């Protein structure tokens, strides 16, 4: 990681190790909602997570994240994903990856001329605590969707997986707009 100090790299490594330990521990036994480990639930059945087409909120274990107005603008050569992400949590968050149900991975593009929220860092698009970042607007960060994303099978939503540094994997159904 060019441009980082050994202390910064060590802190990042410890943070990632702690996050992995927490995620592993969370999968090892019965959950807080009395489901045995290994079972899954839709967002509507998971405490602290609420979703509807184009939006999802995650409020668990110190995480307070809201994704709203998620729309996949699809065309013949792929498309873009527009959305608004609000980090109401107390720690910085990063959007590191966007995947689609059609097997494609989106390309993250940082906001122009910025170093704060919306900037592309080595961890992804930065979302500082208490900020809202609009993806797909003029000058803001954006997500370019691959050609594979346009294969929605006639559905009016596109299942999308967002990978955040702190919140982890977040699933939502983006509304589909042709063009």
Secondary structure, DSSP 8 states (H G I E B T S, - for coil): -TT--HHHHHHHHHHHHHHHHHHHHHHHS--TTS--TT----GGGSTTEEEETTEEEEEETTEEEEEEEEEEEEETTEEEEEEEEEE-SSS-EEEEEEEETTS-B-EEE--TT-SSTT-EETTEEEE-TTEEEEESSTTS-EEEE-GGGG--TT-SEEEEEEEETTTEEEEEEEEEEE-
